[in-house]
Amino acid sequence: MERPGAGGINSNECENVSKKEKMSEEFEANTMDPLVDLPFATIDIKDDCGITDVPQINLKRSKENEQIKSDQIKKKKKKQKDYQPNYFLSIPITKKEITGGIKILQDAITQQDQRLAKAMVGDGSFHITLLVMQLLNEDEVNIGIDALLELKPFIEEILRGKHLTLPFQGIGTFGNQVGFVKLAEGDHINPLLEIAEIAKRTFQEKGIPAGDSRGFKPHLTFMKLSKAPWLRKNGVKKIDPELYEKYISHRFGEEMLYRIDLCSMLKKKQSNGYYHCESSIVVGKKPIGIQDLINEALHQERMGLKSKVKQIKELLLKPETQDKIRRELFEGRLINNSNQANDVDFGMTLT
């Protein structure tokens, strides 16, 4: 048997080494194949050391979320900008005891500061705002009138034949910018809140934008600084509580819920100072006097005339009505022309 030279490898050893290397490579390959499928297979060394790059997919999602939020904010702002209430449901306050007491309060305030006279709500305008809404054209106003009429049976169901008496006591403000007489606490609050809620739902179901973010807080406004913007330039930036401190707990009287009106904020007011009224519903019984009977008769007559005008307009807008009018006008012209021709023939015969 020959001994290999120094540093040499015989053929058998060479073959064995080759087999071992091949087996080692196959083992390593077989070992790594399943590891590739595991979550940590492609982790960079920086990850192990806590030095990580921000994943691109997270950056993309973050930007998408920011864009979505930005779009939502823009849409919300646009919706708020587009929604500008111009009509409202009004509960008129006409009780002499209440309106007279408010007039005394207003006079007491203006005697202390004459500049505030222009900030006072005028006689005849006293009311509780039940709901605000946006009606952009005559068709939407008519939809609003229909919604008001549909509201009546719901209110009667809430009242269940009982009177809803609204007592007014004390003074409050909204940010010292709007002064109002408070509606006193009591059992009347819940029915009134129910009426406001069913009114909002009834109008919204008709597709009318209605309500506001502040919610319903019944109050009787007697002054607003916004009525006289120049007051701020003259140093009047808020309503001083000392101006009405004597009336802070004053009882102004009670008004019975009797009527709800659909009123315009922008149209010219009536001669008595009350808002332009599109329609009304009577929702309770009121102590009847001669003047009440006259006012109710006039109101019903006006509402009846408005309803008839509406029906006539709808009839005239129908295509079949317009076709009939055109035919009658055309036939009338033919008859008129024929009569003129006959007159000419008769004249020639005489000559």
Beta strands, then each sheet from edge to edge (+ up, - down):
strand 1: 87-92
strand 2: 127-133
strand 3: 165-174
strand 4: 178-183
strand 5: 219-224
strand 6: 251-256
strand 7: 259-264
strand 8: 277-282
sheet 1: 2+ 1- 7+ 8-
sheet 2: 5+ 4- 3+ 6-
end
